[in-house]
Amino acid sequence: MGIFQSKKFILLEILLCVILGVGIVCYTQSNQEIIQKQNTAFYYVNISGKQRALAQRIVFLSQIISTNYILKRNNQNVFLELRYCINELSSIHQILQNFVVSTIVGREGHSTLNDVYFGSGGLMFKIEKFLENANKMFYLTNFKDVLQVNQTLLQQLEGDDGLLTSLELATLSQQIYGQTFLREQERNIEWLLYLGLLICGVQVILLLWNVVRR
């Protein structure tokens, strides 16, 4: 009977050690996953904030182009930078739009970012219209048309409920989403830690119980 009880005790200890080992592996992997997702969240916040600087730069460059038309200066270098800013803004917009579609849409807990892009915020439409007008700068030859497009871009950016306001709201929403998501992950990590501590406590109790029985 004593041998049988001893074998049961050893098997139970082995089982608890296996569970604890699996828990440690899961804890380590979860920590690494949190770090990766934290970096990803920072990346989306950073490029979201970069949109505002690019949009402002595009309007500024369109103003320089308008001025250069008056002064009859060469716009070649300005057009090169404008093309770069447009492509960069378009690329970032596509990345963030895909992120919202794949991660946010349909999840009520993260509806703010969804609303900024596809709802009342209308950021998707605003950026696409802004880029469409910015691209017109490459094909216009009449100063009045250039000036009109410049004024349109400025109004789109800084007007009431303009692109600038929506971009600031989008960056804030990205920050809130990242913080909420990371808190959820950290809560799961805490549960794993508590489970590991519980298993350790059970092992200590079993060891003490076995000593007392002897």
C-alpha positions as a printed Julia matrix, in Angstrom:
214×3 Matrix{Float64}:
   0.0    0.0     0.0
   2.84   2.39    0.9
   4.62   1.64   -2.39
   1.37   2.24   -4.28
   0.85   5.59   -2.51
   4.47   6.52   -3.22
   4.05   5.76   -6.93
   0.88   7.83   -7.05
   2.69  10.7    -5.37
   5.6   10.5    -7.85
   3.22  10.37  -10.82
   1.3   13.35   -9.49
   4.54  15.3    -9.0
   5.65  14.46  -12.53
   2.29  15.55  -13.89
   2.46  18.85  -12.01
   6.03  19.41  -13.21
   4.94  18.79  -16.81
   2.03  21.21  -16.43
   4.35  23.77  -14.85
   6.88  23.31  -17.66
   4.2   23.8   -20.3
   3.0   26.86  -18.43
   6.52  28.34  -18.37
   6.87  27.78  -22.12
   3.47  29.4   -22.75
   4.38  32.3   -20.46
   7.67  32.9   -22.31
   6.0   32.71  -25.72
   3.21  35.03  -24.6
   5.75  37.56  -23.34
   7.55  37.47  -26.68
   4.24  37.82  -28.49
   3.34  40.87  -26.39
   6.68  42.5   -27.26
   6.1   41.83  -30.97
   2.55  43.17  -30.85
   3.69  46.17  -28.83
   6.22  46.96  -31.56
   3.51  46.48  -34.18
   1.17  48.83  -32.29
   3.93  51.46  -32.07
   4.55  51.05  -35.81
   0.91  51.73  -36.7
   0.76  54.72  -34.35
   3.96  56.15  -35.84
   2.91  55.82  -39.48
  -0.55  57.12  -38.6
   1.07  60.24  -37.16
   3.34  60.51  -40.2
   0.29  60.98  -42.44
  -0.35  64.4   -40.96
   3.2   65.6   -41.7
   3.01  64.27  -45.27
  -0.36  65.93  -45.93
   0.93  69.24  -44.62
   4.07  68.89  -46.73
   1.99  68.22  -49.86
   0.02  71.44  -49.33
   3.24  73.36  -48.68
   4.82  72.0   -51.88
   1.73  72.92  -53.88
   2.11  76.48  -52.58
   5.77  76.53  -53.69
   4.74  75.3   -57.13
   2.17  78.09  -57.37
   4.77  80.67  -56.35
   7.3   79.3   -58.82
   4.77  79.68  -61.63
   4.56  83.39  -60.82
   8.34  83.75  -60.57
   8.86  81.48  -63.6
  11.16  79.16  -61.66
  11.83  75.52  -62.37
   9.58  73.15  -60.41
  11.39  69.91  -61.25
  12.85  69.26  -57.77
   9.61  70.32  -56.11
   7.64  67.91  -58.3
  10.04  65.09  -57.38
   9.48  65.7   -53.67
   5.74  66.08  -54.2
   5.63  62.73  -55.99
   7.53  61.1   -53.12
   5.14  62.57  -50.5
   2.07  61.51  -52.47
   3.36  57.96  -52.91
   4.34  57.75  -49.24
   0.97  59.02  -48.03
  -0.85  56.66  -50.42
   1.22  53.69  -49.22
   0.66  54.46  -45.53
  -3.05  54.99  -46.13
  -3.3   51.58  -47.82
  -1.42  49.86  -44.96
  -3.64  51.42  -42.29
  -6.82  50.85  -44.25
  -5.97  47.15  -44.64
  -5.18  46.99  -40.91
  -8.57  48.46  -40.03
 -10.39  46.11  -42.42
  -8.6   42.98  -41.19
  -8.5   43.76  -37.48
 -11.21  46.23  -36.53
 -14.28  45.87  -38.74
 -16.97  43.75  -37.11
 -15.5   44.04  -33.61
 -17.72  46.32  -31.56
 -15.03  46.85  -28.93
 -12.86  48.67  -31.46
 -15.54  50.57  -33.39
 -13.87  54.0   -32.92
 -11.1   53.37  -35.42
 -13.59  51.74  -37.77
 -15.8   54.83  -37.57
 -12.85  57.17  -38.23
 -12.06  55.42  -41.52
 -15.38  54.14  -42.83
 -18.02  55.86  -40.72
 -18.74  59.48  -39.86
 -15.01  60.33  -39.84
 -14.79  59.51  -43.55
 -10.99  59.4   -43.48
 -10.77  56.9   -46.34
 -12.76  59.18  -48.66
 -10.95  62.34  -47.49
  -7.46  60.98  -48.12
  -8.36  59.54  -51.52
  -9.92  62.85  -52.61
  -6.93  64.76  -51.25
  -4.49  62.53  -53.16
  -6.58  62.83  -56.31
  -6.33  66.62  -56.19
  -2.64  66.54  -55.29
  -1.91  64.44  -58.38
  -3.51  67.11  -60.58
  -0.52  69.36  -59.87
   1.59  67.31  -62.29
  -0.68  67.91  -65.29
  -1.71  71.55  -64.91
  -0.07  74.25  -67.0
  -2.36  77.17  -66.27
  -1.46  79.24  -63.2
  -5.1   79.81  -62.25
  -5.74  76.06  -62.23
  -2.62  75.45  -60.16
  -3.65  78.1   -57.65
  -7.17  76.7   -57.48
  -5.9   73.18  -56.75
  -3.56  74.6   -54.1
  -6.48  76.36  -52.4
  -8.58  73.19  -52.64
  -5.84  71.15  -50.98
  -5.5   73.73  -48.23
  -9.25  73.72  -47.63
  -9.36  69.91  -47.61
  -6.55  69.82  -45.07
  -7.47  72.62  -42.66
 -11.17  73.26  -43.28
 -13.92  72.47  -40.79
 -13.91  68.71  -40.22
 -11.0   68.56  -42.65
  -8.33  65.95  -43.23
  -6.07  67.26  -40.46
  -8.74  66.76  -37.79
  -9.51  63.25  -39.03
  -5.82  62.3   -39.11
  -5.33  63.48  -35.53
  -8.38  61.47  -34.46
  -7.07  58.43  -36.33
  -3.71  58.61  -34.54
  -5.45  58.93  -31.18
  -7.7   55.97  -32.03
  -4.65  53.9   -33.0
  -3.1   54.67  -29.6
  -6.28  53.72  -27.74
  -6.64  50.5   -29.74
  -3.0   49.53  -29.11
  -3.26  50.22  -25.37
  -6.53  48.28  -25.05
  -5.19  45.32  -27.0
  -1.96  45.16  -24.97
  -3.91  45.35  -21.71
  -5.93  42.32  -22.8
  -2.73  40.42  -23.59
  -1.13  41.39  -20.27
  -4.24  40.16  -18.45
  -3.82  36.74  -20.1
  -0.18  36.7   -19.02
  -1.22  37.4   -15.44
  -3.59  34.4   -15.48
  -0.74  32.17  -16.66
   1.46  33.5   -13.87
  -1.22  32.87  -11.25
  -1.7   29.34  -12.59
   2.05  28.7   -12.31
   2.08  29.97   -8.73
  -0.91  27.77   -7.89
   0.85  24.67   -9.25
   3.99  25.54   -7.27
   1.86  25.94   -4.15
   0.19  22.56   -4.72
   3.6   20.93   -5.13
   4.83  22.42   -1.86
   1.73  21.2    -0.05
   2.14  17.72   -1.51
   5.79  17.58   -0.5
   4.98  18.67    3.05
   2.11  16.2     3.22
   4.39  13.38    2.05
   7.02  14.31    4.65
   4.43  14.37    7.44
   3.06  10.94    6.41
   6.52   9.44    6.65
